């Protein structure tokens, strides 16, 4: 049975083995760097199974953080552009208004 009473940060602490490694970053660059490091460790094949599973779980959490931050940034860009995103014409410029 899954314990749903823990927050995502607490779940990461359990998966990471200690509180220091379980703290999830809240900025995109740090989250992406940690995700890339986890992928590299897993691809290396030197992690035991239990550590691989913990790394995979943390990687999923980091990927979700990155996706959430990218979605937020996309929404901010749309607001700044006044939701006037238009496709470019074949020449690479904005379409004619006429």
C-alpha positions in Angstrom: 0.0 0.0 0.0 1.3 3.5 -0.9 1.6 6.1 1.9 0.0 9.2 0.4 0.5 11.3 3.6 4.1 12.2 2.5 4.9 15.2 0.4 6.8 14.8 -2.9 9.9 16.1 -1.1 9.6 13.5 1.6 9.2 10.8 -0.9 12.3 11.9 -2.6 14.2 11.8 0.7 13.1 8.2 1.1 14.2 7.3 -2.4 17.5 9.2 -2.2 18.4 7.5 1.1 18.9 10.7 3.1 17.4 14.1 3.5 20.3 15.9 1.8 20.1 14.0 -1.4 16.3 14.0 -1.3 15.8 17.7 -1.5 14.4 18.6 -4.9 15.5 21.8 -6.6 12.9 24.4 -7.5 14.8 25.9 -10.4 15.0 24.5 -13.9 18.7 24.5 -14.4 19.5 22.7 -11.2 16.7 20.1 -11.7 17.9 19.5 -15.3 21.5 19.2 -14.2 20.5 16.7 -11.5 18.4 14.7 -14.0 21.3 14.5 -16.5 23.6 13.3 -13.7 21.2 10.6 -12.7 20.8 9.5 -16.3 24.5 9.3 -16.7 24.9 7.2 -13.5 22.1 4.8 -14.6 23.6 4.5 -18.2 27.0 3.7 -16.7 25.4 0.6 -15.2 27.4 0.7 -12.0 24.5 1.2 -9.6 23.0 -1.7 -7.8 19.3 -2.4 -8.4 18.0 -0.7 -5.3 20.0 2.5 -6.1 18.9 2.3 -9.7 15.2 2.2 -8.7 15.7 5.1 -6.3 17.5 7.1 -9.0 14.7 6.4 -11.5 12.1 7.5 -9.0 14.0 10.8 -8.3 14.5 11.2 -12.0 10.8 11.0 -12.6 10.3 13.7 -9.9 12.9 15.9 -11.5 11.4 15.5 -14.9 8.0 16.5 -13.5 9.6 19.6 -11.9 11.3 20.5 -15.2 8.0 20.0 -17.2 6.1 22.1 -14.7 8.6 24.9 -14.9 8.7 24.8 -18.7 4.8 24.9 -18.8 4.9 27.9 -16.5 7.5 29.7 -18.6 5.4 29.0 -21.8 2.3 30.5 -20.2 4.3 33.6 -19.1 5.6 34.0 -22.7 2.0 33.7 -24.1 0.8 36.4 -21.6 3.7 38.7 -22.5 2.9 38.3 -26.2 -0.8 38.9 -25.6 -1.6 35.4 -26.8 -0.8 36.6 -30.4 1.3 33.7 -31.3 1.0 33.4 -35.1 2.7 31.0 -37.5 5.6 32.3 -39.6 5.1 32.5 -43.3 7.3 30.4 -45.6 9.9 33.2 -45.9 10.4 33.0 -42.1 8.7 36.3 -41.3 5.3 37.1 -39.7 2.3 36.7 -42.1 1.0 39.8 -43.9 -1.8 41.6 -42.1 -3.5 42.5 -45.4 
